Amino acid sequence: MQFSDLDFQPHEDWNDGVQAIHLFENGYGVSVIRTPFSYGGPNGLYEVAVIRGNSDNWQITYDTPITGDVLGWQTPQDIDDVLNRVQSL
């Protein structure tokens, strides 16, 4: 899984933002956003949250070895690394 595989859609709360949600078979996934108010968004960078759940019901998880918060100021290459780490949980 790579950044280029993510399916970005308009962000539900921010008209000028985008969001991609991807869940892996292990029950973890990522929410990747870029909005005018996200960490790095005004600079063309992304914010990534590790999530847990399913396509109908997921929430951000703050207790993984990857991070205890959201990861801001992420490049597509940074997100490739996060995707691989989340898939390996």
Residue pairs with C-beta under 8 A, 6 or more apart in sequence:
1 22
1 24
1 83
1 84
1 87
2 80
2 83
3 32
3 76
3 77
3 79
3 80
3 83
4 76
5 22
6 20
6 22
6 32
6 79
7 20
7 22
8 18
8 19
8 20
8 32
9 18
9 19
9 20
10 17
10 18
10 19
11 17
11 18
11 19
11 33
11 35
12 19
13 35
14 35
14 36
14 37
16 35
16 36
17 33
17 34
17 35
17 36
17 38
17 41
18 33
18 34
18 35
19 31
19 32
19 33
20 30
20 31
20 32
20 33
21 29
21 30
21 31
21 32
21 51
21 55
21 58
22 29
22 30
22 32
22 83
23 29
23 51
23 53
23 54
23 55
23 58
24 86
24 87
24 89
26 87
26 89
27 52
27 53
27 54
28 50
28 51
28 52
28 61
28 64
28 86
28 87
28 89
29 50
29 51
29 52
29 53
29 58
29 86
30 48
30 49
30 50
30 51
30 79
30 82
30 83
30 86
31 48
31 49
31 51
31 58
31 60
32 46
32 47
32 48
32 74
32 79
33 41
33 46
33 47
33 49
34 40
34 41
34 44
34 45
34 46
34 47
35 41
36 42
38 46
38 47
38 72
39 45
39 47
39 70
39 72
39 73
40 46
40 47
40 72
40 73
40 74
41 47
43 73
45 72
45 73
45 74
45 75
46 74
46 75
46 76
46 79
47 70
47 71
47 72
47 73
47 74
48 70
48 71
48 74
48 78
48 79
48 82
49 60
49 70
49 71
50 60
50 61
50 64
50 66
50 67
50 82
50 86
51 58
51 59
51 60
51 61
52 58
52 59
52 61
53 59
60 70
62 68
62 69
64 86
64 89
65 89
66 82
66 85
66 86
66 89
71 78
71 82
74 82
